[in-house]
Amino acid sequence: MAFPHRPDAPELPDFSMLKRLARDQLIYLLEQQHEVDKLYKVENKPALSSNEQLCFLVRPRIKNMRYVASLVNADKLAGRTRKYKVIFSPQKFHACEMVLEEEGVYGDVSCDEWAFSLLPLDVDLLSMELPEFFRDYFLEGDQRWINTVAQALHLLSTLYGPFPNCYGIGRCTKMSYELWRKLEEEEDGETKGRRPEIGHVFLLDRDVDFVTALCSQVVYEGLVDDTFRIKCGSVDFGPEVTSSDRSLKVLLNAEDKVFNEIRNEHFSNVFGFLSQKARNLQAQYDRRRGMDIKQMKNFVSQELKGLKQEHRLLSVHIGACESIMKKKTKQDFQELIKTEHALLEGFSIRESTSYIEEHIDRQVSPLESLRLMCLLSITENGLIPKDYRSLKTQYLQSYGPEHLLTFSNLRRAGLLTEQAPGDTLTAVESKVSKLVTDKAAGKITDAFSSLAKRSNFRAISKKLNLIPRVDGEYDLKVPRDMAYVFSGAYVPLSCRLIEQVLERRSWQGLDEVVRLLNCSELAFTDMTKEDKASSESLRLILVVFLGGCTFSEVSALRFLGRERGYRFIFLTTAVTNSARLMEAMSEVKA
């Protein structure tokens, strides 16, 4: 069930050194605190006791600085003398120090920076753990994290050699790439002469493909994330999974042998695999019956511990599957998936709109209703004014007027928009209109407007064949392409772009797709050092998602790697899903 990589597939780099680097730096920063204690003693001043030292490990946020300043000022009023140290992670911002200065505590606080920007969640998945990146950049236009991305890429190239081939698409991607190149030029000596370990780097903005992130996930790892929320590579399974009165925290990565075999599988295949696994496990236990004393001793010392561990993990994943099934049955999951597929394919739009209205009226979930509205908007290149006003009114009446600001955010981010009267005209159609009288032009405009609002998504979908044509039923047990991650209905746009660019080794031939994505000046190819790369490294690809990536995209690219002899490494600002996307846009906190 787990994707067996081809024998000639390259080995993945060892990312454990990233953890060691981060740990050593933090230890060094904390040891500096003790050095200050020594200075106090040298000057014959009494050393401060541990309760008279406060060390804050914080994100560089203004609200965090106001909180620190309030504590320091409260201590001053109470006459307490303490040492204060603020360690910013992953980087220190001047604005934060300005807040401390405005609050009058800058001289009382020492500031440091813990550049921990790369957390290995798995053998092929690195996260910057910056969930705020999406809202900060794609909604607020805040570019503060771009330097963090550039520094992370620079660290990787320092550790694993230069990247011979770079491809990217998106505004944030281009800025990150340019800043990263400046860092490379300033410290060229660090990587000069080294052989590359990673042959290709692909950088992608999240807003290039919102559709994939808005779809319900149906691969096992994606469903676990949607249902239980995977945080930093681990998940808390409650009593409904563990069948006890206690919760259990489980680390989900390649070391969990059961999880590793089902993580990329379509959910419909998981129960069958777990049942077969349980039977095999039972057969291994049953071997004890015919053993003599020596064989039993070997069995207990060598195999029993591993079998017990596998048995525990198996029972946890069976419990998780049962819990997912119960929750999805309550939510009419099949009907929901059917509606999503209709939106992706552009069929039964009126029926899908009615389904969303019913979803809102039943008050199923405010985030889920918003997600469906956004999916309808993006696949249709904006809602017609009548539908936009109707859905917005129903939503606010059902969930409350406090969601009004959320609609403004979604509009600004391009997730939920209203079609303007001229939006449906192409450049050619506009030129035709100018050649005739105003009256005739009005008729032509009306005629074009009445044509089913063909969106950029529809055109991109057709160009890249995102909706597979299947004779008969799609075989999810033996998938033929990346569309299996959405039940055979849709190939993730982000993954298809990566596939096409890797085939061409550039954006050439994809000019029309790039134009439809509104990224004509934001797509780049840089092939500078390919002659130094070995054939093995050229099959190792780093994919960088700015704004978050989903487990569905990770599974799809793992499948592509298995089929083409590639190995993919994923670097993301954070792992995301449709709920996290909507929460980032929402002004109403749950």
C-alpha positions in Angstrom: 0.0 0.0 0.0 2.8 2.4 0.8 4.3 3.8 -2.4 7.4 1.7 -3.1 10.0 4.0 -4.8 11.7 2.6 -7.8 15.1 1.0 -7.1 16.9 3.8 -9.0 15.2 6.6 -7.0 17.7 8.8 -5.2 18.2 8.8 -1.5 16.8 11.6 0.6 19.2 14.0 2.5 19.5 13.6 6.2 17.6 16.5 7.8 18.4 15.6 11.4 21.3 18.1 11.4 18.7 20.9 11.1 17.3 20.0 14.5 20.8 19.8 15.9 21.7 23.3 14.6 18.5 24.8 16.0 19.0 23.1 19.4 22.7 24.2 19.7 21.7 27.8 18.9 19.0 27.9 21.5 21.4 26.3 24.1 23.9 29.0 23.3 21.3 31.8 23.7 20.2 30.4 27.0 23.8 30.0 28.2 24.4 33.7 27.6 21.9 34.3 30.4 24.3 32.4 32.8 27.2 34.5 31.5 25.3 37.6 32.7 25.0 36.0 36.1 28.8 35.5 36.2 29.3 39.2 35.5 27.0 40.1 38.4 29.2 38.0 40.7 32.5 39.5 39.4 31.2 42.9 40.3 30.4 41.6 43.8 26.7 42.0 43.2 24.4 39.2 44.4 23.3 36.8 41.6 19.6 36.8 40.8 17.7 33.7 41.8 15.9 31.7 39.1 12.5 33.3 40.0 14.1 36.7 39.4 14.9 35.9 35.7 12.3 35.9 33.0 13.0 34.6 29.5 10.4 34.9 26.8 10.5 32.8 23.7 8.1 34.5 21.4 6.9 35.2 17.8 7.9 38.7 16.7 4.4 40.2 17.2 3.5 43.7 18.5 0.8 42.3 20.9 3.5 40.0 22.4 5.8 43.0 23.0 3.0 44.9 24.7 2.4 41.9 27.0 6.1 41.7 27.9 6.2 45.5 28.5 3.2 45.3 30.8 4.9 42.7 32.9 8.1 44.7 33.2 6.2 47.9 34.1 4.1 45.9 36.7 7.4 44.7 38.3 8.7 48.3 38.4 5.6 49.5 40.2 5.8 46.6 42.7 9.5 47.4 43.3 10.8 44.0 42.0 14.2 43.8 40.3 14.5 41.2 37.6 16.4 40.3 34.4 14.4 40.0 31.3 15.4 38.3 28.0 13.3 38.1 24.9 14.2 35.5 22.3 12.4 36.1 19.0 11.8 33.1 16.7 12.4 32.8 13.8 13.7 36.3 13.5 13.8 39.7 15.3 11.9 42.7 13.8 12.8 46.3 14.4 9.1 47.1 15.0 9.1 44.9 18.1 12.0 46.7 19.6 10.3 50.0 18.8 7.3 48.9 20.9 9.5 48.1 23.8 11.1 51.6 23.5 7.7 53.3 23.3 6.6 51.5 26.5 9.8 52.6 28.3 11.3 49.2 28.9 13.8 48.8 26.1 16.8 49.4 28.5 15.5 46.7 30.9 15.1 43.9 28.3 17.8 42.1 26.3 16.7 40.9 22.9 18.1 37.9 20.9 17.1 35.9 17.8 16.6 32.2 17.5 16.7 31.5 13.7 14.7 28.2 13.9 13.0 28.3 10.5 13.1 24.7 9.4 11.4 21.9 11.4 11.7 18.4 9.9 8.2 16.8 10.4 9.2 13.7 8.4 11.9 12.3 6.2 10.6 14.3 3.2 8.6 17.2 4.8 10.1 20.4 6.3 7.9 23.1 7.8 8.7 26.6 8.8 5.7 26.5 11.2 4.5 29.9 10.2 0.7 29.5 10.0 0.4 33.3 10.2 2.3 33.6 6.9 -0.8 33.1 4.8 -2.9 35.9 6.4 0.0 38.3 6.8 1.1 38.2 3.1 -2.0 37.2 1.1 -4.5 39.3 3.0 -2.5 42.1 4.7 0.3 42.4 2.1 2.9 42.2 5.0 6.2 41.1 3.5 8.0 40.6 6.8 8.4 36.8 6.4 10.0 36.9 3.0 13.4 37.3 4.6 12.7 34.2 6.7 12.0 32.2 3.6 15.1 33.5 1.8 17.2 32.6 4.9 15.7 29.1 5.0 16.6 28.5 1.4 20.0 29.9 2.0 20.5 27.5 4.9 19.5 24.5 2.8 21.8 25.4 -0.1 24.6 25.9 2.5 24.1 22.4 3.9 23.2 20.5 0.8 25.0 22.3 -2.0 23.7 24.8 -4.6 20.5 24.3 -6.5 21.2 23.9 -10.2 17.6 24.5 -11.5 15.1 26.8 -10.0 11.5 27.4 -11.1 8.9 29.6 -9.6 5.5 31.3 -10.0 3.9 34.0 -7.9 4.7 37.4 -6.6 5.8 36.2 -3.1 7.9 33.5 -4.8 9.7 36.0 -7.0 10.5 38.3 -4.1 11.8 35.4 -1.9 13.9 34.1 -4.8 15.5 37.5 -5.5 16.3 38.0 -1.8 17.7 34.5 -1.6 19.9 35.1 -4.6 21.3 38.2 -3.0 22.2 36.2 0.1 23.9 33.6 -2.2 25.9 36.3 -4.0 27.1 37.8 -0.6 28.3 34.4 0.7 29.2 32.7 -2.5 32.3 31.0 -1.0 30.2 28.8 1.3 28.7 26.7 -1.6 31.4 27.3 -4.2 32.8 24.0 -5.6 30.2 21.8 -3.8 28.3 19.2 -5.7 24.6 19.7 -5.5 22.5 17.1 -3.6 19.2 18.5 -4.7 18.8 19.0 -8.5 15.6 21.1 -8.8 13.8 23.7 -6.7 10.2 24.7 -7.4 8.7 27.7 -5.6 4.9 28.2 -5.6 2.5 30.8 -4.1 -0.6 29.5 -2.4 -2.8 32.0 -4.3 -1.8 30.4 -7.6 -4.0 27.4 -6.6 -6.7 28.1 -4.1 -9.0 25.4 -5.5 -6.9 22.5 -4.3 -6.6 23.9 -0.8 -10.4 24.4 -0.6 -11.4 20.8 -1.6 -12.2 18.1 0.9 -9.3 15.7 1.4 -9.9 12.0 0.9 -6.4 10.5 1.4 -6.0 9.1 4.9 -3.4 11.6 6.1 -5.5 14.5 4.8 -8.6 13.2 6.4 -6.9 12.8 9.8 -5.7 16.4 9.4 -9.2 17.6 8.5 -10.8 15.6 11.3 -8.3 15.8 14.2 -5.9 18.5 13.2 -2.3 17.4 12.9 0.0 19.9 14.7 3.8 19.8 14.2 3.6 16.2 12.9 1.6 14.9 15.8 -2.1 14.4 16.5 -4.2 14.1 19.7 -6.6 11.2 19.5 -9.4 11.5 21.9 -11.4 8.8 23.9 -13.6 8.2 20.8 -10.4 6.8 19.1 -8.6 5.2 22.0 -11.7 3.5 23.4 -10.6 4.6 26.9 -11.1 7.6 29.1 -7.7 9.1 28.1 -6.4 10.9 25.0 -3.3 9.7 23.2 -0.7 11.9 21.4 0.6 10.1 18.3 3.6 11.1 16.2 2.6 10.6 12.5 5.6 10.0 10.3 7.5 7.3 8.4 8.6 5.7 11.7 5.0 4.6 12.3 5.0 1.5 10.0 1.2 1.2 9.9 0.7 4.8 9.1 3.5 4.9 6.5 1.6 2.2 4.5 -1.8 4.0 4.5 -1.0 7.7 4.7 -1.1 8.3 0.9 -4.0 5.9 0.3 -7.5 6.8 -0.7 -9.7 6.4 2.4 -11.9 3.7 0.7 -8.8 1.4 0.6 -7.7 1.9 4.2 -10.1 -0.4 6.0 -9.3 -3.3 3.8 -5.6 -2.8 4.4 -6.0 -2.6 8.2 -8.1 -5.7 8.2 -5.5 -7.6 6.3 -2.8 -6.2 8.6 -4.7 -7.4 11.7 -5.0 -10.9 10.2 -1.3 -11.0 9.5 -0.5 -9.8 13.0 -2.7 -12.5 14.5 -1.0 -15.2 12.4 2.4 -14.0 13.7 1.1 -14.2 17.3 -0.3 -17.7 16.6 3.2 -19.0 15.7 4.0 -19.3 19.4 1.8 -22.4 19.8 4.2 -24.8 18.1 7.4 -23.4 19.6 9.8 -25.1 21.9 11.5 -23.2 24.8 14.4 -21.9 22.8 12.2 -20.7 19.9 9.9 -19.0 22.5 12.8 -17.3 24.1 14.0 -15.9 20.7 10.5 -14.9 19.8 10.0 -12.9 23.1 13.4 -11.3 22.9 13.4 -10.4 19.2 9.9 -10.1 17.8 7.3 -9.7 20.6 8.1 -6.0 21.4 7.8 -5.1 17.7 4.5 -7.0 17.4 3.1 -5.3 20.4 4.1 -1.8 19.1 2.5 -2.6 15.7 -0.6 -4.0 17.4 -1.0 -0.7 19.4 -0.6 1.5 16.3 -3.0 -0.7 14.4 -5.7 -0.4 17.0 -5.2 3.4 17.1 -5.6 3.8 13.3 -8.6 1.5 13.2 -10.1 3.7 15.9 -9.3 6.8 13.9 -10.9 5.3 10.8 -14.1 4.4 12.7 -14.3 7.9 14.2 -13.8 9.5 10.8 -16.5 7.3 9.3 -19.0 8.3 12.1 -18.3 12.1 11.7 -18.4 12.0 7.9 -21.7 10.0 7.9 -23.3 12.7 10.1 -22.1 15.4 7.7 -23.5 13.6 4.6 -20.0 13.4 3.2 -20.9 11.7 -0.1 -23.3 14.5 -1.0 -20.7 17.1 -0.1 -18.1 15.4 -2.3 -20.6 15.1 -5.1 -21.3 18.9 -4.9 -17.5 19.7 -4.9 -17.0 17.5 -8.0 -19.8 19.2 -9.8 -18.3 22.6 -9.1 -14.8 21.4 -10.3 -16.3 20.1 -13.5 -18.7 23.0 -14.1 -21.9 20.9 -14.1 -25.1 21.5 -12.2 -24.1 24.9 -10.9 -27.6 25.9 -9.9 -28.1 22.6 -8.0 -24.7 23.2 -6.2 -25.8 26.7 -5.3 -29.0 25.3 -3.8 -27.0 22.8 -1.8 -24.8 25.6 -0.4 -27.9 27.6 0.5 -29.3 24.5 2.3 -26.0 24.1 4.1 -26.2 27.7 5.3 -29.9 27.4 6.4 -29.2 24.3 8.4 -26.3 26.1 10.1 -24.1 23.0 9.5 -20.8 24.9 10.0 -19.9 28.6 9.3 -16.4 27.7 8.0 -17.7 24.8 5.9 -20.3 27.1 4.3 -17.7 29.8 3.6 -15.4 27.2 2.0 -18.1 26.0 -0.4 -19.0 29.6 -1.3 -15.3 30.3 -2.0 -15.0 27.1 -4.1 -18.1 28.2 -6.1 -16.7 31.7 -6.6 -13.2 30.6 -7.8 -14.4 27.9 -10.1 -16.9 30.3 -11.7 -14.5 33.3 -11.8 -16.7 35.2 -9.3 -20.3 35.0 -8.4 -22.9 36.8 -10.4 -24.2 39.8 -8.4 -27.6 38.3 -7.7 -26.1 35.0 -6.2 -23.4 36.9 -4.3 -25.9 39.2 -2.6 -28.3 36.3 -1.9 -25.7 34.0 -0.4 -24.1 36.8 1.6 -27.4 37.8 3.1 -28.4 34.3 4.0 -25.0 33.7 5.6 -25.2 36.8 7.7 -28.8 36.1 8.8 -27.9 32.5 9.7 -24.5 32.9 11.4 -24.6 36.5 12.5 -23.7 40.0 11.2 -20.3 39.8 13.0 -19.1 37.8 9.9 -19.4 40.9 7.7 -15.7 41.7 8.0 -14.8 38.2 7.0 -16.5 38.7 3.6 -14.4 41.9 3.1 -11.3 39.8 3.8 -12.3 37.0 1.4 -13.0 39.6 -1.3 -9.6 41.3 -0.8 -7.8 37.9 -1.0 -9.7 37.0 -4.2 -11.4 34.0 -2.5 -15.0 35.2 -2.7 -15.7 37.8 -5.3 -18.5 39.3 -7.3 -18.4 39.5 -11.0 -18.4 43.1 -12.4 -20.5 43.7 -15.5 -17.5 43.8 -17.8 -15.6 40.9 -16.3 -16.9 38.3 -18.7 -15.6 40.1 -21.8 -12.2 39.0 -23.2 -9.8 41.5 -24.9 -11.0 40.4 -28.4 -14.7 40.8 -27.4 -14.0 44.3 -26.1 -12.3 45.3 -29.4 -15.3 44.0 -31.3 -17.6 46.1 -29.2 -15.7 49.3 -30.1 -16.2 48.7 -33.8 -19.9 49.0 -33.7 -22.4 51.6 -32.4 -23.1 51.9 -28.7 -26.5 50.2 -29.1 -25.0 47.2 -31.0 -22.1 47.1 -28.5 -24.6 46.8 -25.7 -26.3 43.9 -27.4 -23.0 42.1 -28.0 -22.0 42.7 -24.3 -25.3 41.2 -23.2 -24.8 38.2 -25.5 -21.3 37.5 -24.2 -22.4 38.1 -20.6 -25.1 35.5 -21.0 -22.6 32.8 -22.0 -22.1 30.8 -18.7 -19.3 33.1 -17.4 -16.4 30.9 -18.5 -13.7 31.4 -15.8 -9.9 31.3 -15.8 -10.2 28.1 -13.8 -12.2 26.4 -16.5 -9.7 27.5 -19.2 -6.7 26.4 -17.1 -8.5 23.1 -16.3 -9.0 22.5 -20.0 -5.4 23.4 -20.9 -3.8 21.2 -18.3 -6.4 18.4 -18.4 -7.2 18.7 -14.7 -10.5 16.8 -15.0 -9.5 13.3 -16.2 -11.7 11.6 -18.8 -12.4 8.1 -17.5 -14.2 5.3 -19.3 -16.2 3.5 -16.7 -15.4 3.9 -13.0 -12.0 5.3 -11.7 -10.0 2.5 -10.1 -8.9 3.9 -6.7 -7.1 0.7 -5.8 -4.7 1.0 -8.7 -4.6 4.8 -9.4 -3.4 5.8 -12.9 -2.7 9.5 -12.1 -2.6 12.1 -9.3 -6.4 12.6 -9.6 -6.8 9.7 -7.1 -6.2 12.1 -4.2 -9.6 13.6 -5.1 -11.4 10.3 -6.0 -10.4 10.6 -9.6 -12.3 13.8 -10.2 -9.5 16.4 -10.2 -5.7 16.6 -10.6 -4.4 19.3 -8.2 -3.4 22.3 -10.2 -0.3 23.0 -8.2 1.0 19.4 -8.8 0.1 19.5 -12.5 2.1 22.7 -12.9 5.1 21.1 -11.2 4.8 18.0 -13.4 4.6 20.1 -16.6 7.5 22.4 -15.8 9.7 19.4 -14.8 8.9 17.8 -18.2 9.8 20.9 -20.1 12.6 22.1 -17.8 11.1 25.6 -18.1 7.8 27.5 -18.5 8.1 27.4 -22.3 5.0 26.0 -23.8 2.9 27.0 -20.7 2.7 30.7 -21.7 -1.1 30.7 -22.0 -1.5 28.9 -18.6 0.8 31.4 -17.0 -1.2 34.3 -18.5 -4.5 32.8 -17.3 -3.0 32.6 -13.8 -2.2 36.3 -14.0 1.5 35.5 -13.4 3.0 36.5 -16.8 5.8 38.5 -15.2 6.1 36.4 -12.1 7.1 33.0 -13.5 10.9 32.4 -13.8 13.4 29.7 -14.7 17.0 29.7 -13.5 19.3 27.0 -14.9 22.9 28.1 -13.9 24.8 25.1 -12.4 23.3 22.0 -14.0 26.6 20.8 -15.3 27.8 20.2 -11.7 24.8 18.1 -10.8 24.8 14.3 -10.9 22.1 12.3 -12.6 21.0 11.2 -9.1 20.6 14.7 -7.7 18.7 15.8 -10.8 15.9 13.4 -9.7 15.7 14.9 -6.3 13.3 17.9 -6.2 12.6 20.4 -3.5 9.0 21.9 -3.7 8.5 25.1 -1.7 4.9 26.1 -0.9 4.6 29.7 0.3 1.3 30.1 2.2 0.9 26.4 3.1 0.5 23.1 1.4 -2.1 20.3 2.0 -1.4 16.6 2.6 -3.4 15.9 -0.6 -0.7 17.7 -2.6 2.1 15.9 -0.8 0.4 12.5 -1.5 -0.1 13.5 -5.2 3.6 14.4 -5.7 4.8 11.3 -3.9 2.7 9.3 -6.4 4.2 11.3 -9.3 7.7 10.6 -7.9 7.0 6.9 -7.7 5.8 6.9 -11.3 8.6 9.0 -12.8 11.6 8.0 -10.6 11.7 11.3 -8.7 12.0 11.9 -5.0 10.2 15.0 -3.7 11.1 17.0 -0.6 8.5 19.4 0.6 9.2 22.7 2.3 6.1 24.7 3.4 5.5 27.8 5.6 2.9 25.5 7.3 0.7 22.6 6.6 -2.8 23.8 5.8 -6.3 22.7 4.8 -9.6 24.3 3.9 -10.6 25.0 7.6 -7.2 26.7 8.4 -7.6 28.8 5.2 -11.0 30.0 6.3 -9.9 30.6 9.9 -7.0 32.8 8.6 -9.6 34.9 6.7 -12.2 35.0 9.5 -12.6 37.9 11.9 -14.8 35.8 14.2 -12.6 33.5 16.3 -14.0 30.1 17.3 
